[in-house]
Amino acid sequence: MGSMRTNLNYYPKCPNTELTVGVGRHSDASTLTILLQDEIGGLFVRGNDGDNWIHVPPIKGSLVINVGDALQIISNGKYRSVKHRVVANGSKNRISVPIFVNPRPIDMIGPFPELIENGEKPIYKQVLYSDYVKHFFCKAHDGKKTVVFAEL
């Protein structure tokens, strides 16, 4: 069935925000990420044009759902993981609670067999999910470069 991991993220205020990063640009290794953010804001997603960062304003009582790399891989690119970052706030502390929905570490991830059986050309190889996660965490956040690890 997979696994879930919950983080509690605390971003202290920083009066000089250009000197700090909350979390650098990256996509999540998960299948889906379910995010509860406070009223402070600071989450940005990369626009479809690839150039602009779009603020995701917090809406009371709502959740943000991000597609992760694992879903991009198993859907053979039909669903694209979301590149995002968090920017520190100059006057208030920020708290967020992401829940990462993942395959199990022992699961192989790759394009669904049904996609390939229907004649679709695979763009990702089969990868042990724990190896994918190790690759994700062995380096600094660098956008979506981690997903290249699974490309054919």
Residue pairs with C-beta under 8 A, 6 or more apart in sequence:
1 104
2 31
2 101
2 102
2 103
2 104
2 107
3 101
3 102
3 103
3 104
3 105
4 99
4 100
4 101
4 102
5 99
5 100
5 102
6 97
6 98
6 99
6 100
7 97
7 98
7 100
8 95
8 97
9 23
9 86
9 94
9 95
9 96
9 97
9 98
10 93
10 94
10 95
11 22
11 42
11 86
11 88
11 89
11 93
11 94
11 95
11 96
12 88
12 93
13 88
13 89
13 90
13 91
13 92
13 93
13 94
14 20
14 88
14 89
14 90
15 90
15 91
16 90
17 87
17 88
17 89
17 90
20 88
21 85
21 86
21 87
21 88
22 42
22 85
22 86
22 87
22 88
22 94
23 85
23 86
23 141
24 85
24 140
24 141
24 142
25 46
25 83
25 84
25 85
25 141
25 142
25 143
26 83
26 84
26 85
26 141
26 142
26 143
26 144
26 146
27 68
27 69
27 72
27 81
27 82
27 83
27 84
27 143
27 144
27 146
27 147
28 66
28 68
28 69
28 81
28 82
28 98
28 100
29 68
29 69
29 70
29 100
29 102
29 132
29 133
29 136
29 146
30 68
30 69
30 70
30 71
30 100
30 101
30 102
31 68
31 70
31 71
31 74
31 101
31 102
31 103
32 65
32 66
32 67
32 68
32 71
32 100
32 101
33 65
33 66
33 68
33 98
33 99
33 100
33 101
34 63
34 64
34 65
34 98
34 99
34 101
35 43
35 63
35 64
35 65
35 66
35 96
35 97
35 98
35 99
36 63
36 64
36 96
36 97
36 98
37 43
37 56
37 58
37 64
37 94
37 95
37 96
37 97
38 58
38 94
38 95
38 96
39 58
39 60
40 58
40 89
40 92
40 93
40 94
40 95
41 55
41 56
41 57
41 58
41 89
41 94
42 86
42 87
42 88
42 89
42 94
43 55
43 56
43 58
43 64
43 84
43 85
43 86
43 96
44 53
44 54
44 55
44 56
44 84
44 85
44 86
44 87
45 53
45 54
45 56
45 82
45 83
45 84
46 52
46 53
46 54
46 82
46 83
46 84
47 53
47 54
53 85
56 64
56 84
66 81
66 82
66 84
67 79
67 80
67 81
67 82
68 81
68 82
68 100
68 101
68 102
69 81
69 132
69 136
69 144
69 146
69 147
69 150
70 102
70 103
70 109
70 129
70 132
71 79
71 81
72 79
72 80
72 81
72 147
73 109
73 110
73 111
73 124
73 127
73 147
73 150
74 109
74 110
74 111
74 112
75 111
75 112
75 115
76 111
76 112
76 115
76 116
76 120
76 122
76 123
76 124
77 123
77 124
81 144
81 147
83 143
83 144
86 94
86 96
88 94
102 129
102 133
103 109
103 129
104 129
105 128
105 129
105 130
105 133
106 128
106 129
106 130
107 128
107 129
108 126
108 127
108 128
108 129
109 126
109 127
109 128
109 129
109 132
109 150
110 122
110 124
110 125
110 126
110 127
110 150
111 120
111 122
111 123
111 124
115 122
116 122
122 152
123 151
123 152
124 150
124 151
124 152
125 150
125 151
125 152
127 149
127 150
132 146
132 149
132 150
135 146
135 149
136 146
139 146
